[in-house]
Amino acid sequence: MSNDERVRFRTATGSIYLLARTDEGMRWHRETVTLGSGVLRSEHGTLVAWPEVALGQRCELLSEPINPPLPRLVLTSEIVALLDEPAEGVS
């Protein structure tokens, strides 16, 4: 039996994030970005701690370092919606 956990949310800038906790570890992925997010590319990382996800709050994604030894911290804008997983096979 798998203990997989997935959380998707949209931020105030319109970005959509997917957090996943599986037997292989914890990861995050920014699926959708907008001009309001300030960056026009997808991003992802390996989480070192599972973040708190709450409507009306920002999410702190503490990830493995890009340039060791300092960890990477991504702070999202305010979470405005929790989302269901997209349908299997739909991109």
N, C-alpha and C positions, 0 to 999 in steps of 0.2 A: 504494500500500500504506500502510495506516494504522499508526501507532506507538502506538495507544491502549493505556493501561494502567489497570486498575481494581483496587482493593484494598478489600475489605469486612472489617470486624472487629467483634467484640463486646467490650465492656469489662466489668470486674468489677461495675459498677453496672447492667449490662444494656443500655446504649445501643449502638446499631449505627451505625457510620460507614461511609460510602462515600467513597473518594478516587479521583479520576479525573484522568488526564493525557492530553490529546488535543492535536491540532494547534492547537486554539483556546486552550489554556492548561491550568492545573491548578486543580481545584476540590475542595472537601470538602463533605459534607452529612451531618448527623446525622439518619438515617432514623427511628430509634426512640429515644425517651427514656423514662425511668422515674422514679419518685419518688426512687430512690437517686441519680440523677444531679443532683438539686437544681434542675432546670429542667424545666418541663413544656411545652416547645415545640421545634419543629424549628429547627435552625440550619444555616447554610451560609456559605461564604466562598470567596474566590479566594486560592489559595496563592501565596506568593512564593518558597517553597522546598519541594521534595519531602521529606516527613518519613521518618524511619526507622520501620518498622513491625515489631515483634518481640514474640512471645509473652512474657508476663511483664513487659513494659516499658510505660511510659506513652508516649503519642504526643504530640509537640509540633506543633501545627498553626499555623504562622506565616502569617498572612493579611494581605491589604491592610487598611489602617486603616479603622475605622468613623468615627473622628474624627481626621483627619490632624493632625500628621504621624506620630504614633506607630503602629507596626504592631500588629495584634491578635494575641495569643498565646492559643490554647486548648490547655490541657493535659488530656488525657483521663485517666481512671483506667486501671489496669493492663489490658492486652489479654489476654483469656482464650481467644479463639478467632478463627481466620481463617476467613472464610465464603466460600462460592461465591456468584456473582451470582444474584439471583432469576430465575426463568424469565421470558422475554420476555412482556410484556403482563400480568403478575401484579403487583398492587399490595398 
